[in-house]
Amino acid sequence: MGLGDMIMSLKDNPYFGAGFGLFGIGMAAAVGRKSLQFGMIAFRRHCMITLDVPSKDKSYQWLLQWISERGTKTQHLSVETSFHQSDAGRVSTKYDFIPSPGSHFFFYKNHWIKVERTREKQMIDFNKAAPFETVTLTAFGRNRSIYFNILEEARQMALQRQEGRTIMYTALGAEWRPFGYPRRKRPINSVVLDSSVSDRILVDIKEFIDNPKWYMDRGIPYRRGYLLYGPPGCGKSSYINALAGELDYSICVLNLSERGLTDDRLNHLLTVAPEQSIILLEDVDAAFVSRDVSMENSVAYQGLSRLTLSGLLNALDGVASAEARIIFMTTNYVERLDAALIRPGRVDVKEKIDYATDIQLQQMFTRFYPNQLTAQAKLFSESARNLGTNISLAQVQGLFLMYKANPDLAMQNISMLKSM
């Protein structure tokens, strides 16, 4: 009996026609579908490896850039516009094409890898003002090292893009976000400070970075605090920028006078600061004054945020304060700071960055006018001293910028330093 004859006999069968046969076929089909689904789930679970990378993870952008460089096999793309700043400050535009939301494929080290970029339309990341996204990588096998290799390549590619640059971070909500373009690293010798001050700070901070075990063996919190104080325009912020470049560190700038800053948020920000970064608290005197100073007579106390002095002290060296942290504070008025804020343990090194000395004035002159004789540099410093006023390096730089190519005019107009 052939298949056709069998079907015809079933059709004529009254029990089959009553629906029992159709019910049995439907049950068999349903069981087959379920078996296939369970089989696919078991296959994916035991024969495939999947990696989910959410958009809030630091490696998310690295991975997207890496995938765009690798070139996925897709015609559905999204554009990501970025800007590159040259050493001269000129900004150029770059367009990167990355896989759009959906499924894509690429080949990596003898493995076909599926890329699935999904976007949650109902969930918004308020810090980025964009929907939450996830990139899922799926490959055959159970070897996790393939994903470690991909993430490491993506990280190295990101580091190469930032090589020779200092990244500036600013606090946005509860996280640190890059601020502006990565800046070209400033050589440490480009900041004309008193040599003993620069050398002392550099030696101290390198000794701290290289000896974490020394602190741990003695039960000393592994963190270091620095205070640079002195008149404005003498190179405090410039030196910190150059120091970060020398150490290959980034800089996290935190404004203590920000209105939305609270004790809890400050503590959280100090705890989650990027690794290998300097936390910079500029003009700390503008947020807090000594408890010995009358608040009525202190302009610095006006317009405070919800941050309290006790909250700052606890964030710096409290029970919950973070380890492996470097903090720099700057101030123009060290006498306004509370003694508890700058005691040892919170501030370990204090250095005064003062008005320009004769050596600094001569170094500035020879740097701007390298073809001039040493005698001319000495004459410039003597003439500047005869003005009878304290001179900052910012004032000297302002004068030299006015007469970039003419040291004689700079000498003739040296009296302009008084009005700068």
Backbone hydrogen bonds, N-H to C=O, Kabsch-Sander energy under -0.5 kcal/mol:
donor,donor_aa,acceptor,acceptor_aa,energy
6,M,2,G,-2.0
7,I,3,L,-2.2
8,M,4,G,-2.3
9,S,5,D,-2.3
10,L,6,M,-2.2
11,K,7,I,-2.1
12,D,8,M,-1.8
13,N,9,S,-0.8
17,G,13,N,-2.5
18,A,14,P,-1.3
19,G,16,F,-1.5
20,F,15,Y,-1.4
22,L,16,F,-0.6
23,F,19,G,-2.3
24,G,20,F,-2.0
25,I,21,G,-2.3
26,G,22,L,-2.5
27,M,23,F,-2.5
28,A,24,G,-2.4
29,A,25,I,-2.5
30,A,26,G,-2.5
31,V,27,M,-2.8
32,G,28,A,-2.3
33,R,29,A,-2.4
34,K,30,A,-2.6
35,S,31,V,-2.7
36,L,32,G,-2.3
37,Q,33,R,-2.5
38,F,34,K,-3.1
39,G,35,S,-2.5
40,M,36,L,-2.4
41,I,37,Q,-2.6
42,A,38,F,-2.8
43,F,39,G,-2.4
44,R,40,M,-2.7
45,R,41,I,-2.3
46,H,42,A,-2.2
47,C,43,F,-2.7
48,M,44,R,-0.8
49,I,139,A,-2.6
51,L,137,L,-2.5
53,V,135,V,-2.4
55,S,133,E,-2.5
57,D,54,P,-1.7
60,Y,57,D,-1.5
62,W,58,K,-0.6
63,L,59,S,-2.6
64,L,60,Y,-2.2
65,Q,61,Q,-2.3
66,W,62,W,-2.4
67,I,63,L,-2.7
68,S,64,L,-2.3
69,E,65,Q,-2.0
70,R,66,W,-2.4
71,G,67,I,-2.1
73,K,105,F,-3.3
74,T,72,T,-1.9
77,L,75,Q,-0.8
78,S,98,I,-3.4
80,E,96,D,-2.7
82,S,94,K,-2.9
84,H,92,S,-2.7
86,S,84,H,-0.6
86,S,90,R,-2.9
89,G,86,S,-1.8
92,S,84,H,-3.0
94,K,82,S,-2.9
96,D,80,E,-2.4
96,D,94,K,-0.5
98,I,78,S,-2.9
98,I,96,D,-0.6
100,S,76,H,-1.9
102,G,117,R,-1.8
104,H,115,V,-2.9
106,F,113,I,-2.0
108,Y,111,H,-3.0
111,H,108,Y,-0.6
113,I,106,F,-3.1
113,I,111,H,-0.5
114,K,138,T,-2.9
115,V,104,H,-3.5
116,E,114,K,-0.5
116,E,136,T,-2.5
117,R,102,G,-2.7
117,R,115,V,-0.5
118,T,116,E,-0.7
118,T,134,T,-2.7
120,E,132,F,-3.0
121,K,119,R,-0.9
123,M,120,E,-0.7
125,D,130,A,-3.1
126,F,124,I,-0.9
128,K,125,D,-0.6
129,A,125,D,-1.6
130,A,125,D,-1.4
132,F,120,E,-0.5
132,F,123,M,-1.7
134,T,118,T,-2.2
135,V,53,V,-2.3
136,T,116,E,-2.6
136,T,134,T,-0.5
137,L,51,L,-2.7
138,T,114,K,-2.0
139,A,49,I,-2.1
140,F,112,W,-0.5
141,G,47,C,-2.9
144,R,142,R,-0.8
146,I,143,N,-0.9
147,Y,144,R,-1.2
148,F,144,R,-1.5
149,N,145,S,-2.7
150,I,146,I,-1.8
151,L,147,Y,-2.7
152,E,148,F,-2.3
153,E,149,N,-2.5
154,A,150,I,-2.4
155,R,151,L,-2.3
156,Q,152,E,-2.6
157,M,153,E,-2.4
158,A,154,A,-2.0
159,L,155,R,-2.4
160,Q,156,Q,-2.3
161,R,157,M,-1.6
162,Q,158,A,-1.2
163,E,159,L,-0.5
163,E,160,Q,-0.7
165,R,162,Q,-1.9
166,T,183,R,-3.7
167,I,165,R,-0.5
169,Y,251,I,-3.2
170,T,177,R,-2.5
171,A,253,V,-0.7
172,L,175,E,-3.0
175,E,172,L,-1.6
177,R,170,T,-2.7
179,F,168,M,-3.7
180,G,178,P,-0.6
183,R,166,T,-2.8
185,K,164,G,-2.3
190,S,187,P,-1.7
191,V,188,I,-1.0
192,V,190,S,-0.7
193,L,191,V,-1.6
197,V,194,D,-0.8
198,S,194,D,-1.8
199,D,195,S,-2.4
200,R,196,S,-2.1
201,I,197,V,-2.0
202,L,198,S,-2.3
203,V,199,D,-2.6
204,D,200,R,-2.1
205,I,201,I,-2.6
206,K,202,L,-1.9
207,E,203,V,-2.0
208,F,204,D,-1.9
209,I,205,I,-2.3
210,D,206,K,-2.1
211,N,207,E,-0.6
211,N,208,F,-0.8
215,Y,211,N,-1.0
216,M,212,P,-2.0
217,D,213,K,-2.9
218,R,214,W,-0.9
219,G,216,M,-1.2
220,I,215,Y,-2.6
223,R,221,P,-1.8
224,R,325,R,-2.4
226,Y,327,I,-2.6
227,L,349,V,-2.7
228,L,329,M,-2.8
229,Y,227,L,-0.6
229,Y,351,E,-2.0
230,G,331,T,-1.3
234,C,231,P,-0.8
239,Y,235,G,-2.0
240,I,236,K,-1.8
241,N,237,S,-2.1
242,A,238,S,-2.2
243,L,239,Y,-2.9
244,A,240,I,-2.3
245,G,241,N,-1.6
246,E,242,A,-2.1
247,L,243,L,-2.1
248,D,244,A,-0.9
249,Y,244,A,-3.0
250,S,276,Q,-2.1
251,I,167,I,-2.4
252,C,278,I,-3.2
253,V,169,Y,-2.7
253,V,251,I,-0.7
254,L,252,C,-0.5
254,L,280,L,-2.6
256,L,254,L,-0.8
258,E,255,N,-1.5
261,L,258,E,-1.5
266,L,262,T,-2.4
267,N,263,D,-2.2
268,H,264,D,-2.2
269,L,265,R,-2.7
270,L,266,L,-2.4
271,T,267,N,-1.3
272,V,268,H,-2.0
278,I,250,S,-2.8
279,I,277,S,-0.5
279,I,326,I,-2.7
280,L,252,C,-3.0
280,L,278,I,-0.6
281,L,279,I,-0.6
281,L,328,F,-3.0
282,E,254,L,-0.5
282,E,280,L,-0.7
284,V,281,L,-0.5
284,V,330,T,-2.2
286,A,283,D,-2.0
287,A,284,V,-1.2
288,F,284,V,-1.5
290,S,336,R,-1.9
293,V,290,S,-1.7
297,N,294,S,-0.6
298,S,295,M,-0.9
299,V,297,N,-0.7
301,Y,298,S,-0.7
302,Q,299,V,-1.5
304,L,301,Y,-0.7
306,R,259,R,-0.8
306,R,261,L,-0.5
312,L,308,T,-2.0
313,L,309,L,-2.6
314,N,310,S,-2.3
315,A,311,G,-1.9
316,L,312,L,-1.9
317,D,313,L,-2.0
318,G,314,N,-2.6
321,S,318,G,-1.1
324,A,222,Y,-2.5
325,R,222,Y,-0.8
326,I,277,S,-0.6
327,I,224,R,-2.4
328,F,279,I,-2.9
329,M,226,Y,-2.6
330,T,281,L,-2.0
331,T,228,L,-1.6
336,R,333,Y,-1.6
337,L,334,V,-1.3
341,L,338,D,-1.1
342,I,338,D,-1.0
343,R,340,A,-0.5
346,R,343,R,-1.9
347,V,343,R,-2.4
348,D,225,G,-2.1
349,V,225,G,-1.8
351,E,227,L,-2.6
353,I,229,Y,-3.2
353,I,351,E,-0.6
354,D,352,K,-0.8
356,A,391,I,-2.7
361,L,357,T,-2.4
362,Q,358,D,-2.2
363,Q,359,I,-2.3
364,M,360,Q,-2.4
365,F,361,L,-1.9
366,T,362,Q,-2.4
367,R,363,Q,-1.8
368,F,364,M,-2.0
369,Y,365,F,-2.5
372,Q,369,Y,-1.7
376,Q,373,L,-0.6
377,A,373,L,-1.3
378,K,374,T,-2.2
379,L,375,A,-2.3
380,F,376,Q,-2.2
381,S,377,A,-2.2
382,E,378,K,-2.3
383,S,379,L,-2.3
384,A,380,F,-2.4
385,R,381,S,-2.1
386,N,382,E,-1.6
387,L,384,A,-1.2
388,G,385,R,-1.6
394,A,233,G,-2.1
396,V,392,S,-1.8
397,Q,393,L,-2.6
398,G,394,A,-2.1
399,L,395,Q,-1.9
400,F,396,V,-2.4
401,L,397,Q,-2.3
402,M,398,G,-1.0
403,Y,399,L,-1.0
404,K,401,L,-0.6
406,N,403,Y,-0.8
410,A,406,N,-1.6
411,M,407,P,-2.1
412,Q,408,D,-2.2
413,N,409,L,-1.9
414,I,411,M,-1.2
416,M,413,N,-2.0
417,L,414,I,-1.7
418,K,415,S,-1.5
419,S,416,M,-1.0
420,M,417,L,-0.8
